[in-house]
Amino acid sequence: MNAFRVWSWNVLADAYLILDYYPHLTSRPESAGRLTMVSDVVARFADLADVICLQEVDARAADAVGDRLVGWDTTWVQRPGGRPDGSLVSTRSGLGARHTSLEILGRRSAATAEIGVDDSSVLFASVHISWAPPEAADHPGVEEVAELVRILGDPAAVVVAGDLNDDAGGQVMSAFERFGFIGCGNSSPTAFVNGGGRIIDHVVGRGVGLTDIPGNWKADGPLPDAGFPSDHVPVAALVTFD
């Protein structure tokens, strides 16, 4: 049995930290200070990870994280259309992962890493799925899931980690289930949205076993704050496969 630890986190791109969205903030946090905090958080859970997946990463954050993760291979993929943010995947250099970049329907990006072990391999994808009202008739996230799965192909073992912008049982998560993906069983809120905690960041997989790894960060109050730079907290899972 092979096992890898994957950690995923939406870091909150600096361009999207708009005070109107975060009324608990009395002033906009200073960008350089937030960048240092993001790097510090990533460094803390890097000691516990083999694969790191980040979302809403802008170019400055990608450089800062890459500089901080010495001994790791890192790939950042900017979102299409000149958007400032994108997805990032980083793997321990000793794993010899093969990194690739994907575009999803001209509006989203995914960073992937395939790790080979003997005659087996597992493919990891870091992705940020579009938000829409849960009851939306044509939820863009459902289309993005279908396209992502198509692009990834049919690997024997695949893991998608990221901000999927949906709760368990919602349209996006149900779309993953239709393609044979299971969740890791996380039961702790990963984001504080509209006055309450929600589980909208996930690690899902197909052809693998997934076990939730509890983290030290909690989304049980308004975020970001003076001690934490994002409105999301990391989610992690132990991935096992033959």
C-alpha positions in Angstrom: 0.0 0.0 0.0 1.3 3.4 -1.0 0.4 6.6 0.9 0.8 10.3 0.4 -0.4 13.3 2.5 -2.0 16.1 0.6 -2.9 19.5 2.0 -5.0 22.1 0.1 -5.7 25.7 0.8 -7.3 28.7 -0.8 -5.0 31.5 0.2 -7.3 34.4 -0.8 -5.7 36.4 -3.7 -4.8 39.9 -2.7 -6.9 41.3 -5.5 -10.0 39.8 -4.0 -9.6 41.1 -0.5 -12.2 43.8 -0.9 -13.4 45.4 2.4 -17.1 45.4 1.3 -16.9 41.5 1.3 -15.3 41.5 4.8 -17.2 43.9 7.0 -15.5 42.7 10.1 -12.3 44.3 8.9 -11.8 48.0 9.7 -8.9 48.4 7.3 -7.4 46.5 4.4 -4.5 44.3 5.6 -1.1 45.3 4.2 -0.2 43.2 1.2 3.4 42.4 2.2 2.4 41.3 5.6 -0.3 39.0 4.2 2.2 37.5 1.8 4.5 36.7 4.7 1.7 35.1 6.6 0.6 33.0 3.6 4.2 31.7 3.3 4.4 31.0 7.0 1.2 29.0 7.0 2.3 27.0 4.0 5.7 26.3 5.7 4.0 25.0 8.8 1.9 22.4 7.0 4.7 21.6 4.5 6.3 19.6 7.3 3.2 17.4 7.4 2.7 17.1 3.6 4.0 15.3 0.5 1.7 17.2 -1.9 0.5 20.8 -1.5 -2.4 22.3 -3.5 -3.1 26.0 -3.4 -5.8 28.1 -5.0 -6.3 31.9 -5.6 -2.5 32.2 -5.8 -1.2 35.3 -7.6 2.2 35.6 -9.1 3.8 37.2 -6.0 2.4 34.6 -3.7 3.5 31.8 -6.1 7.1 33.2 -6.0 7.0 33.6 -2.2 5.8 30.0 -1.7 8.2 28.6 -4.2 11.1 30.4 -2.4 9.9 29.1 0.9 9.5 25.5 -0.2 13.1 24.5 -0.5 13.4 20.9 -1.7 10.0 21.0 -3.4 9.0 21.1 -7.1 6.3 23.8 -7.7 4.1 24.7 -10.6 1.8 27.7 -10.8 -0.9 28.0 -13.5 -2.5 31.4 -13.9 -6.2 31.6 -14.7 -7.2 32.3 -18.3 -8.2 35.8 -19.4 -5.5 37.6 -17.5 -7.1 37.0 -14.1 -4.5 37.7 -11.4 -4.8 34.3 -9.6 -4.4 30.7 -10.4 -3.8 27.2 -9.0 -0.5 25.8 -7.6 0.8 22.3 -6.9 4.0 21.5 -5.1 5.5 18.1 -4.4 8.6 16.9 -2.6 11.5 16.8 -5.1 12.4 13.3 -4.1 9.1 12.0 -5.4 10.0 12.8 -9.0 6.5 14.0 -9.9 5.6 15.0 -13.4 3.9 18.4 -13.3 1.5 19.7 -16.0 -0.8 22.7 -16.5 -4.4 22.6 -17.6 -7.1 25.1 -18.7 -10.7 24.4 -18.0 -13.3 25.9 -20.4 -11.3 29.1 -20.8 -12.1 30.3 -17.3 -10.4 28.1 -14.8 -6.9 26.5 -14.4 -5.6 23.4 -12.8 -2.1 22.4 -11.7 -1.4 18.7 -11.7 1.3 16.4 -10.5 1.6 12.7 -11.2 3.7 10.6 -8.8 4.9 7.1 -9.8 5.5 4.4 -7.3 6.8 1.1 -8.8 4.2 0.0 -11.3 1.5 2.4 -10.0 0.9 6.1 -10.1 -1.4 8.7 -8.6 -2.4 12.0 -10.3 -3.1 15.1 -8.1 -4.9 18.1 -9.4 -5.2 21.5 -7.6 -8.3 23.4 -8.8 -10.8 26.2 -7.9 -14.3 25.6 -9.1 -16.6 28.5 -9.9 -19.2 29.6 -7.4 -22.9 29.8 -8.2 -26.1 29.8 -6.1 -26.8 26.2 -5.0 -30.1 26.1 -6.8 -28.7 27.5 -10.1 -30.2 25.8 -13.1 -27.0 25.8 -15.1 -24.3 25.7 -12.5 -21.0 26.5 -14.1 -19.2 24.2 -11.6 -21.0 21.1 -12.9 -19.7 21.8 -16.4 -16.2 22.5 -15.0 -16.1 19.2 -13.2 -17.1 17.3 -16.4 -14.4 19.1 -18.4 -11.8 18.6 -15.7 -12.5 14.8 -15.5 -12.3 14.6 -19.3 -9.0 16.4 -19.5 -7.5 14.3 -16.7 -8.3 11.1 -18.6 -8.8 7.8 -16.9 -5.9 7.3 -14.5 -6.2 4.4 -12.1 -5.8 6.7 -9.1 -6.6 10.4 -9.1 -7.1 13.0 -6.4 -8.7 16.5 -6.9 -8.0 19.0 -4.1 -9.2 22.5 -3.8 -11.9 25.1 -3.3 -14.8 23.3 -4.9 -17.3 26.0 -3.8 -19.9 23.5 -2.7 -21.2 21.7 0.3 -21.6 17.9 0.4 -24.7 17.0 -1.5 -24.6 20.1 -3.7 -24.5 20.2 -7.5 -20.7 20.2 -7.8 -20.1 17.5 -5.2 -22.8 15.4 -6.8 -21.1 15.8 -10.1 -17.9 14.4 -8.7 -19.8 11.5 -7.2 -21.3 10.7 -10.6 -17.8 10.3 -11.9 -16.9 7.9 -9.1 -15.1 10.2 -6.7 -15.3 9.9 -3.0 -14.6 12.5 -0.3 -12.2 12.3 2.7 -14.8 12.7 5.4 -13.9 16.1 6.6 -16.5 17.4 9.0 -15.0 20.8 10.0 -15.8 24.1 8.3 -13.2 25.2 5.8 -14.5 28.7 5.2 -16.5 31.4 7.1 -19.1 32.6 4.6 -22.1 34.9 5.1 -21.9 34.7 8.8 -21.3 30.9 9.2 -18.8 28.1 8.7 -19.2 25.9 5.6 -17.3 22.9 4.2 -16.6 24.0 0.6 -12.9 23.0 0.3 -12.4 19.3 -0.3 -10.1 16.5 -1.2 -11.9 14.0 -3.4 -10.5 10.9 -5.2 -11.2 7.9 -7.4 -9.3 4.7 -7.2 -7.8 5.7 -3.8 -8.6 5.6 -0.1 -9.0 8.9 1.6 -8.8 9.7 5.4 -9.2 13.2 6.7 -6.2 14.7 8.5 -7.5 17.2 11.1 -5.8 20.6 11.0 -4.9 23.2 13.6 -6.8 26.0 11.9 -10.5 26.6 12.4 -13.1 28.6 10.4 -15.4 29.2 13.3 -15.4 33.0 13.1 -14.9 35.8 10.6 -11.8 35.5 8.5 -9.3 36.8 7.5 -8.2 38.4 10.7 -5.0 39.8 12.3 -3.6 36.3 12.8 -4.7 34.5 9.6 -4.5 35.8 6.0 -7.3 34.0 4.3 -11.1 33.4 4.6 -10.4 29.7 4.1 -8.4 27.2 6.2 -6.4 24.2 4.9 -8.0 20.8 4.4 -5.9 17.7 4.4 -6.1 14.0 3.7 -4.1 10.8 3.7 -4.2 9.2 0.2 -3.7 5.5 -0.1 -3.6 3.3 -3.2 -2.1 0.0 -4.4 
